[in-house]
Structure formats: C-alpha cells, structure tokens
C-alpha cells in the first residue's frame, strides 16, 4: 500500500459531519456575541450595581432627583434630591406609594422635620433655607418594576421608573 492511500485510509476513520461542524461554529459564535452583549450591559449599568445607566435624573422647578433606575434586590442605593433655593424654608417631598413599597428607606440625611404616611405614599417635610441636598439611603425589598412611580417636591411631580433585579 502506498503512503497516499494509507493517509486517505486514516482520514476515513475519523469521519466528519461538516454540516454539524458548521452548526456548532454558528452556535459558538452566537454564544460569544451574547456573552459580549451581557458584559457590555453590565458595564453600562443595566444589571444594577453602578454604571452610567444604573441611575436616572428627573427635574422639577424645585430641584432635581437622582434615583436608581436599575437596582438589585437587597442592595443599598442612594436617591439624592438637590433642592433649589426657595422663598420659604419648609419643603415637602412626597414619595409615591409604589416606590415606598419596593424600596425600604434606611436613612435620610438631613433628618426630616416631620414624616407622615399619606394615601399616595410618604410625605417628608424638611427645613431648608438656601437649597441643599437630601440623601435617601434605600434598600430594594423585592424584585419589581415600577413603570409609573413619582416623587413630588412642593407642588411639582416628577416621574420615576425603576427596575429591581433579583
């Protein structure tokens, strides 16, 4: 038997199904693309835990609200309300019931002058003379999607939308 015939015979022992191999390569490429997209989403903040898309900002005439757009269940987060200087020194902030049910308020800095439960949620009154920041430390209580929550500063309401991932 010549060497060329022997080589052909050895290759015949390992039969390859080229159709299956091409399908396997296609699935492998799709998996690599899916993993790359997942990593890009995590770096952007779409899985919670930081990133430019993890927080959103809402504006009202009385101040701005930076809140968690994407959060993780049982993870600490901050909601910062920057108040603009107002004529009066008392400012009311009312947090929507859906937002209060999804997030536990761990602490508030500075402490509110008063707090009251309302049919719409929680209302806090702050003694603020020349503007400043109010920081709510939050902890997500359950996986949830809040598509139509709101936060009211004075008489201006700002929509807030949050997603809490497991």
N, C-alpha and C positions, 0 to 999 in steps of 0.2 A: 504494500500500500504506500503510495507516495505521500509526501508531507502535506500537500494541498488537500488531498482527500481526507487525511486524518484531521486537519483543522476544521474542515466543514463538518465532520462527524462529531467533534467535541462541541461545536456550537449547537448542533441539533439536540444535544442532551438538555440544554437549557432553553427551552422554547420560551419566547417572549410574546406576550399578547400586546401589541403596540397600541391597540385601542384602549385597553385597560391602563396602560402606562400613560397615555395622553390624558385620560380622565383623571388619573391620580395627580399628575402635574397641575392640571387645571384646578382641582380641589385644593392642592397645596398652595398655589398662588392666591386663591380666594381667601384662604385662611390667613396668609401673611398680610393681605390687604385689610382684612377685618381686624387683626391684631394691631396694625399700624393706626387704623382709624380709632380704635379703642384707646390707644396710648395718646393720640392727639386730643381726643375728647377729654381725657383725664387731665392732661396738661392745660387745657383751656378752662378747666373748672366745671365741666359738665357732669362730673361724678361727685361733686361736693369737695370739701377739704381744700379750698383755695383755687386760685386761677382767676383770670380776668372775667370769666363768665359766671363765676360762682355767686357774685353779688350784683345787685341791681340798684339803681338810684332813681328815686322819684322826687319831683319838685313840687312845692306848693308856694304860694306867696309868703308864707310864714317861715319856711325853712325847707331843707332837703332831708330826705330819708334814704339812708343806705341800708339795705336789708338783704338777708340771704335768699338768693334766687334758687340755688340748689344747695341742699343741706343733707347731712347724713343723720340717720336715726341715732339718738342718744349721744350726739356730738355737740360740743359747745360752739356757739356762734354769737356774733355781735350784730346788733342793729343800732346804728348811730343816727341820731336826729340832730342836725345842725340848725339851730334856731336863729332867725334873723332878729335884729333889734326891733322891738315893737313899742308902741305908745304905752301900753300897760305892762305891769310887771308879772301878772299871772297869765300863764299859758296852759291851755288844756290840750292834752294828747289823748286821743281815743283809739285803741287798737281793736280791730274787728274781732268778733267772736270766733270766726273760723281760724284766724291766726293764733288767738289765745288758746284755742283747743289743741292746736297742732304743736305749739311751742310753749314750753314752761319758761317763765321769766325767772331766772335765777337771782339776778340782782339788777338794780337800777342806780346809775350814778349820774347826777346827784340824786339823793333821795327825794321823792315827790312830797309836796306839801300835803296832798291828800290823794287817796285812791278809792274808786268806787266801781262796783260792778253795775253795768247797765244792760238792758236787753240786747244791745248791739255788741257788747264786749266789755272792755275795761277802760275806764277814764282816769287819767292821772293829771293832777294839777301841779305845775312847777312854778316857783317864784324865780323868774328870770328877768333881770333888769336890762342887760345890754347884749342879749344873744348868748350864744354858747352852745355846747354840745350836751346832749343827753344820751347816755350809752345804756342800752338794754342788753344784758347778757342772757342769751337764750339757749335752751336745750330742746332739740326736737324730740317729741314724745312718742311719735308713731310715724310710720311711713304714710305719706299723704300727698295729695296735690291740691293746692289752694289756687284755683283759677281766678277767683274774683274777690279776694280779700281787700281790705282798705285800712288806711291809717289816716286819722283826721287830726290836723293841727289847727287849733282855733276853729274857724268855720270852713276851712278848705280841706277837701278829702283827696287823698292820693291813692290810686290803685296799687296793690301789691300782689304779686303772683309768686308762689313758692312751690318747689318740688322737694319732698323729703324722701330720700332713697333709703332702702333698708341697709 
